[in-house]
């Protein structure tokens, strides 16, 4: 990591750089490239591939030199096209409260009475999330796409049924 001393660099990068603070490696790549003008030299110096450098250079240039463009982006999907519809989750929640059935009987019940086919495993996962409080009424009202599939489990004993 590089140490920054120059106040010009602090101004150039919108105050993101502090004197004596370490610089993000990708920003150091860009600064080195601006100084040398050689992609090959930057890649050799920092031990990165040209493909990686060009990926970040493209992001950096497309943001007009904004250093925040050099941070990692979320890999979380923007939408979940195969997510169980919130109407089915609400129905499942209601049926579980009314009948007390487990996932096997709920699967059959949903199929026979409502012609809704949801796998036993999916029903189990939805019930588990409901039990853990990860699906709230507010989440259900916002839509099924807002329920995070990538949340960390709240309990260590997250044994799945066989």
Backbone as CSV, one residue per row, in Angstrom:
resi,resn,N_x,N_y,N_z,CA_x,CA_y,CA_z,C_x,C_y,C_z
1,UNK,0.829,-1.175,0.000,0.000,0.000,0.000,0.877,1.243,0.000
2,UNK,0.383,2.272,-0.649,1.097,3.528,-0.758,0.696,4.482,0.349
3,UNK,1.582,5.344,0.756,1.244,6.412,1.678,1.178,7.709,0.898
4,UNK,0.159,8.513,1.147,-0.048,9.763,0.440,0.425,10.913,1.310
5,UNK,1.180,11.824,0.701,1.653,13.000,1.406,1.152,14.258,0.702
6,UNK,0.946,14.176,-0.593,0.630,15.340,-1.409,-0.799,15.834,-1.198
7,UNK,-0.985,17.124,-0.841,-2.337,17.687,-0.705,-3.063,17.774,-2.047
8,UNK,-2.302,17.841,-3.157,-2.922,17.884,-4.474,-3.716,16.604,-4.742
9,UNK,-3.164,15.469,-4.311,-3.862,14.195,-4.513,-5.139,14.136,-3.683
10,UNK,-5.072,14.706,-2.478,-6.257,14.734,-1.628,-7.369,15.510,-2.323
11,UNK,-7.027,16.647,-2.906,-8.007,17.461,-3.617,-8.473,16.758,-4.897
12,UNK,-7.552,16.136,-5.610,-7.856,15.464,-6.873,-8.867,14.346,-6.680
13,UNK,-8.823,13.642,-5.543,-9.723,12.521,-5.301,-10.832,12.870,-4.318
14,UNK,-11.205,14.135,-4.301,-12.395,14.560,-3.566,-12.321,14.370,-2.073
15,UNK,-11.154,14.476,-1.486,-11.019,14.351,-0.041,-11.050,12.928,0.466
16,UNK,-11.006,11.924,-0.421,-11.022,10.521,-0.010,-9.672,10.072,0.528
17,UNK,-8.643,10.840,0.237,-7.301,10.457,0.636,-6.886,11.328,1.808
18,UNK,-6.399,10.729,2.870,-5.962,11.470,4.050,-4.454,11.373,4.172
19,UNK,-3.860,12.430,4.650,-2.403,12.471,4.780,-1.923,11.389,5.736
20,UNK,-0.964,10.615,5.285,-0.406,9.552,6.110,-1.246,8.284,6.116
21,UNK,-2.418,8.343,5.488,-3.293,7.167,5.467,-2.904,6.273,4.297
22,UNK,-3.237,4.999,4.415,-2.919,4.094,3.322,-3.952,4.269,2.211
23,UNK,-3.518,4.070,1.000,-4.328,4.272,-0.180,-4.866,2.929,-0.652
24,UNK,-6.097,2.925,-1.134,-6.663,1.693,-1.660,-5.785,1.226,-2.822
25,UNK,-5.473,-0.065,-2.891,-4.569,-0.552,-3.933,-5.030,-0.200,-5.353
26,UNK,-6.324,-0.241,-5.621,-6.793,0.053,-6.978,-6.575,1.517,-7.340
27,UNK,-6.709,2.395,-6.343,-6.423,3.801,-6.591,-4.925,3.991,-6.831
28,UNK,-4.118,3.211,-6.126,-2.668,3.252,-6.344,-2.334,2.800,-7.766
29,UNK,-3.071,1.816,-8.294,-2.853,1.369,-9.667,-3.103,2.514,-10.638
30,UNK,-4.208,3.245,-10.394,-4.576,4.341,-11.289,-3.543,5.462,-11.227
31,UNK,-3.096,5.773,-10.025,-2.086,6.825,-9.873,-0.782,6.425,-10.552
32,UNK,-0.391,5.187,-10.383,0.834,4.695,-11.000,0.701,4.733,-12.524
33,UNK,-0.473,4.366,-13.019,-0.703,4.388,-14.460,-0.642,5.820,-14.998
34,UNK,-1.234,6.773,-14.232,-1.183,8.168,-14.655,0.247,8.691,-14.688
35,UNK,1.079,8.223,-13.753,2.486,8.643,-13.706,3.302,8.025,-14.834
36,UNK,3.144,6.708,-15.029,4.008,5.995,-15.965,3.422,5.899,-17.369
37,UNK,2.100,5.789,-17.464,1.460,5.614,-18.759,1.636,4.216,-19.314
38,UNK,2.155,3.294,-18.513,2.427,1.937,-18.973,1.611,0.920,-18.170
39,UNK,0.696,0.262,-18.861,-0.115,-0.781,-18.222,0.788,-1.935,-17.791
40,UNK,1.705,-2.297,-18.641,2.596,-3.420,-18.351,3.399,-3.168,-17.079
41,UNK,3.894,-1.957,-16.911,4.688,-1.632,-15.724,3.833,-1.671,-14.454
42,UNK,2.613,-1.147,-14.533,1.703,-1.157,-13.380,1.389,-2.597,-12.978
43,UNK,1.087,-3.420,-13.967,0.727,-4.819,-13.685,1.900,-5.580,-13.087
44,UNK,3.077,-5.330,-13.579,4.265,-6.002,-13.048,4.544,-5.530,-11.621
45,UNK,4.435,-4.223,-11.407,4.732,-3.654,-10.091,3.778,-4.158,-9.003
46,UNK,2.499,-4.275,-9.349,1.494,-4.654,-8.344,1.109,-6.132,-8.406
47,UNK,1.637,-6.856,-9.378,1.369,-8.291,-9.462,-0.056,-8.623,-9.846
48,UNK,-0.621,-7.873,-10.790,-1.988,-8.121,-11.242,-1.975,-8.407,-12.743
49,UNK,-3.049,-8.995,-13.230,-3.140,-9.277,-14.665,-3.605,-8.020,-15.395
50,UNK,-3.319,-7.976,-16.686,-3.760,-6.840,-17.501,-5.289,-6.795,-17.567
51,UNK,-5.899,-7.954,-17.642,-7.363,-8.016,-17.698,-7.974,-7.350,-16.460
52,UNK,-7.411,-7.663,-15.294,-7.892,-7.065,-14.049,-7.687,-5.559,-14.074
53,UNK,-6.515,-5.132,-14.500,-6.231,-3.695,-14.538,-7.201,-2.978,-15.474
54,UNK,-7.416,-3.526,-16.665,-8.305,-2.873,-17.625,-9.751,-2.832,-17.132
55,UNK,-10.159,-3.843,-16.395,-11.506,-3.851,-15.810,-11.685,-2.646,-14.890
56,UNK,-10.708,-2.440,-14.012,-10.809,-1.341,-13.056,-10.559,0.017,-13.711
57,UNK,-9.702,0.057,-14.718,-9.466,1.300,-15.450,-10.745,1.746,-16.156
58,UNK,-11.461,0.793,-16.735,-12.719,1.114,-17.410,-13.730,1.699,-16.423
59,UNK,-13.861,1.082,-15.254,-14.777,1.605,-14.231,-14.355,2.999,-13.771
60,UNK,-13.065,3.152,-13.556,-12.518,4.423,-13.080,-12.749,5.526,-14.113
61,UNK,-12.479,5.246,-15.365,-12.651,6.242,-16.423,-14.124,6.561,-16.680
62,UNK,-14.992,5.545,-16.600,-16.414,5.777,-16.842,-17.050,6.610,-15.732
63,UNK,-16.420,6.664,-14.561,-16.939,7.481,-13.451,-16.237,8.831,-13.386
64,UNK,-15.488,9.169,-14.427,-14.747,10.439,-14.484,-13.760,10.590,-13.337
65,UNK,-13.082,9.514,-12.996,-12.030,9.566,-11.995,-12.511,9.578,-10.559
66,UNK,-13.722,9.111,-10.319,-14.241,9.032,-8.951,-13.642,7.807,-8.264
67,UNK,-12.962,8.029,-7.152,-12.288,6.918,-6.476,-13.266,5.917,-5.868
68,UNK,-14.517,6.327,-5.635,-15.498,5.389,-5.077,-15.868,4.305,-6.094
69,UNK,-15.578,4.533,-7.381,-15.863,3.520,-8.401,-14.915,2.339,-8.296
70,UNK,-13.861,2.475,-7.491,-12.868,1.412,-7.360,-13.182,0.450,-6.212
71,UNK,-14.344,0.620,-5.594,-14.744,-0.296,-4.530,-15.515,-1.465,-5.137
72,UNK,-15.545,-2.576,-4.422,-16.264,-3.760,-4.902,-17.757,-3.484,-4.951
73,UNK,-18.417,-4.052,-5.937,-19.867,-3.952,-6.052,-20.494,-5.205,-5.466
74,UNK,-21.719,-5.068,-5.015,-22.442,-6.207,-4.469,-22.699,-7.234,-5.565
75,UNK,-22.599,-8.501,-5.206,-22.885,-9.578,-6.161,-24.293,-10.112,-5.984
76,UNK,-25.033,-9.506,-5.082,-26.399,-9.942,-4.828,-27.253,-9.695,-6.071
77,UNK,-28.079,-10.640,-6.446,-28.939,-10.449,-7.619,-29.899,-9.267,-7.425
78,UNK,-30.236,-8.588,-8.506,-31.167,-7.461,-8.438,-32.598,-7.929,-8.223
79,UNK,-32.903,-9.095,-8.715,-34.245,-9.639,-8.548,-34.165,-11.154,-8.425
80,UNK,-35.268,-11.757,-7.975,-35.338,-13.199,-7.770,-36.542,-13.728,-8.537
81,UNK,-36.366,-14.023,-9.816,-37.517,-14.419,-10.633,-38.174,-15.720,-10.197
82,UNK,-37.447,-16.591,-9.519,-38.019,-17.874,-9.103,-38.445,-17.877,-7.639
83,UNK,-38.467,-16.718,-7.003,-38.856,-16.642,-5.591,-40.326,-17.029,-5.441
84,UNK,-40.660,-17.637,-4.324,-42.043,-18.002,-4.029,-42.853,-16.720,-3.877
85,UNK,-43.985,-16.592,-4.575,-44.791,-15.365,-4.484,-45.233,-15.089,-3.047
86,UNK,-45.308,-13.787,-2.716,-45.670,-13.445,-1.342,-47.060,-13.914,-0.969
87,UNK,-47.957,-14.029,-1.957,-49.298,-14.527,-1.667,-49.233,-15.975,-1.170
88,UNK,-48.341,-16.771,-1.759,-48.180,-18.160,-1.320,-47.548,-18.238,0.061
89,UNK,-46.601,-17.340,0.331,-45.957,-17.321,1.648,-46.967,-16.924,2.715
90,UNK,-47.808,-15.918,2.410,-48.847,-15.508,3.362,-49.833,-16.645,3.610
91,UNK,-50.247,-17.321,2.540,-51.161,-18.454,2.665,-50.530,-19.562,3.501
92,UNK,-49.271,-19.830,3.236,-48.542,-20.861,3.976,-48.476,-20.520,5.465
93,UNK,-48.191,-19.255,5.754,-48.128,-18.800,7.143,-49.488,-18.976,7.827
94,UNK,-50.536,-18.579,7.140,-51.892,-18.695,7.689,-52.263,-20.159,7.927
95,UNK,-51.986,-21.000,6.926,-52.317,-22.424,7.059,-51.531,-23.080,8.185
96,UNK,-50.284,-22.727,8.342,-49.459,-23.289,9.417,-50.043,-22.918,10.776
97,UNK,-50.473,-21.654,10.907,-51.058,-21.200,12.175,-52.396,-21.883,12.444
98,UNK,-53.200,-22.060,11.390,-54.526,-22.651,11.558,-54.484,-24.157,11.781
99,UNK,-53.638,-24.851,11.021,-53.658,-26.317,11.057,-52.566,-26.913,11.930
100,UNK,-51.440,-26.229,12.031,-50.316,-26.781,12.773,-49.570,-27.858,12.010
101,UNK,-49.892,-28.026,10.727,-49.244,-29.042,9.898,-47.777,-28.724,9.674
102,UNK,-47.014,-29.776,9.385,-45.617,-29.641,8.993,-45.519,-29.530,7.485
103,UNK,-44.293,-29.543,6.976,-44.103,-29.305,5.546,-44.734,-30.380,4.662
104,UNK,-44.724,-31.637,5.087,-45.294,-32.703,4.243,-46.790,-32.536,4.057
105,UNK,-47.475,-32.337,5.165,-48.928,-32.217,5.088,-49.334,-30.895,4.435
106,UNK,-48.553,-29.835,4.675,-48.859,-28.552,4.033,-48.711,-28.638,2.518
107,UNK,-47.726,-29.388,2.068,-47.530,-29.556,0.623,-48.769,-30.185,-0.007
108,UNK,-49.245,-31.258,0.589,-50.432,-31.958,0.077,-51.657,-31.053,0.186
109,UNK,-51.803,-30.364,1.306,-52.932,-29.476,1.560,-52.992,-28.361,0.520
110,UNK,-51.839,-27.736,0.257,-51.771,-26.661,-0.737,-52.119,-27.188,-2.133
111,UNK,-51.630,-28.355,-2.462,-51.874,-28.939,-3.776,-53.354,-29.277,-3.952
112,UNK,-53.951,-29.924,-2.956,-55.338,-30.375,-3.078,-56.347,-29.236,-3.003
113,UNK,-56.156,-28.323,-2.065,-57.144,-27.272,-1.840,-56.951,-26.027,-2.694
114,UNK,-55.698,-25.665,-2.981,-55.418,-24.402,-3.663,-54.722,-24.590,-5.014
115,UNK,-54.428,-25.817,-5.369,-53.715,-26.136,-6.607,-52.394,-25.359,-6.709
116,UNK,-51.709,-25.264,-5.584,-50.402,-24.605,-5.523,-49.364,-25.680,-5.259
117,UNK,-48.366,-25.746,-6.140,-47.317,-26.744,-5.980,-46.042,-26.067,-5.495
118,UNK,-45.688,-26.388,-4.276,-44.431,-25.919,-3.688,-43.745,-27.148,-3.115
119,UNK,-42.449,-27.259,-3.345,-41.744,-28.439,-2.854,-41.715,-28.444,-1.324
120,UNK,-41.610,-29.641,-0.804,-41.542,-29.825,0.645,-40.359,-29.047,1.235
121,UNK,-39.257,-29.111,0.544,-38.043,-28.424,0.990,-38.245,-26.909,1.036
122,UNK,-38.903,-26.345,0.027,-39.169,-24.902,0.002,-40.109,-24.520,1.133
123,UNK,-41.115,-25.334,1.372,-42.040,-25.077,2.482,-41.277,-25.093,3.796
124,UNK,-40.377,-26.054,3.960,-39.590,-26.134,5.182,-38.751,-24.863,5.360
125,UNK,-38.105,-24.413,4.278,-37.265,-23.219,4.367,-38.092,-21.976,4.705
126,UNK,-39.277,-21.865,4.109,-40.142,-20.715,4.398,-40.589,-20.749,5.848
127,UNK,-40.989,-21.923,6.322,-41.405,-22.056,7.727,-40.251,-21.732,8.671
128,UNK,-39.062,-22.145,8.315,-37.872,-21.875,9.129,-37.621,-20.364,9.214
129,UNK,-37.723,-19.687,8.059,-37.533,-18.235,8.058,-38.612,-17.541,8.865
130,UNK,-39.849,-18.023,8.770,-40.937,-17.451,9.564,-40.671,-17.645,11.054
131,UNK,-40.210,-18.836,11.405,-39.908,-19.167,12.800,-38.792,-18.286,13.352
132,UNK,-37.782,-18.035,12.539,-36.642,-17.234,12.976,-36.944,-15.743,12.953
133,UNK,-38.092,-15.383,12.400,-38.454,-13.971,12.369,-37.801,-13.205,11.232
134,UNK,-37.224,-13.909,10.275,-36.584,-13.220,9.154,-37.599,-12.760,8.128
135,UNK,-38.781,-13.394,8.110,-39.852,-12.909,7.253,-40.837,-12.210,8.181
136,UNK,-40.962,-10.921,8.019,-41.892,-10.154,8.831,-43.068,-9.732,7.971
137,UNK,-44.088,-9.211,8.601,-45.253,-8.744,7.855,-44.848,-7.621,6.908
138,UNK,-43.916,-6.768,7.324,-43.456,-5.667,6.463,-42.770,-6.211,5.213
139,UNK,-41.962,-7.257,5.372,-41.294,-7.871,4.221,-42.310,-8.433,3.254
140,UNK,-43.323,-9.063,3.793,-44.337,-9.675,2.934,-45.128,-8.610,2.189
141,UNK,-45.365,-7.471,2.824,-46.096,-6.398,2.156,-45.255,-5.742,1.073
142,UNK,-43.935,-5.658,1.283,-43.049,-5.061,0.283,-42.900,-5.963,-0.933
143,UNK,-43.029,-7.255,-0.744,-42.911,-8.187,-1.864,-41.892,-9.252,-1.579
144,UNK,-42.042,-10.370,-2.265,-41.154,-11.512,-2.052,-39.740,-11.206,-2.472
145,UNK,-39.543,-10.288,-3.406,-38.200,-9.975,-3.879,-37.357,-9.279,-2.825
146,UNK,-37.993,-8.719,-1.794,-37.252,-8.010,-0.767,-36.711,-8.942,0.316
147,UNK,-37.168,-10.182,0.345,-36.688,-11.132,1.342,-35.302,-11.594,0.916
148,UNK,-34.328,-11.384,1.783,-32.947,-11.679,1.420,-32.658,-13.164,1.526
149,UNK,-32.167,-13.734,0.445,-31.750,-15.128,0.471,-30.340,-15.257,1.003
150,UNK,-29.660,-14.131,1.149,-28.250,-14.177,1.486,-27.985,-13.736,2.922
151,UNK,-28.996,-13.779,3.773,-28.790,-13.426,5.159,-28.087,-14.569,5.876
152,UNK,-27.325,-14.213,6.877,-26.632,-15.216,7.679,-27.654,-15.868,8.599
153,UNK,-27.556,-17.169,8.750,-28.476,-17.863,9.645,-28.299,-17.336,11.061
154,UNK,-29.418,-17.199,11.750,-29.396,-16.649,13.092,-29.003,-17.675,14.149
155,UNK,-29.161,-18.950,13.821,-28.876,-20.005,14.796,-27.799,-20.929,14.258
156,UNK,-27.048,-21.507,15.173,-26.020,-22.468,14.777,-26.599,-23.839,14.514
157,UNK,-27.719,-24.126,15.114,-28.313,-25.461,14.967,-29.278,-25.486,13.787
158,UNK,-28.812,-25.067,12.622,-29.671,-25.000,11.449,-29.636,-26.334,10.701
159,UNK,-30.013,-27.410,11.387,-30.077,-28.736,10.784,-31.241,-28.782,9.821
160,UNK,-31.041,-29.314,8.639,-32.091,-29.433,7.663,-32.649,-30.852,7.704
161,UNK,-33.966,-30.986,7.439,-34.566,-32.334,7.529,-34.057,-33.231,6.417
162,UNK,-34.007,-34.517,6.713,-33.541,-35.467,5.692,-34.695,-36.116,4.982
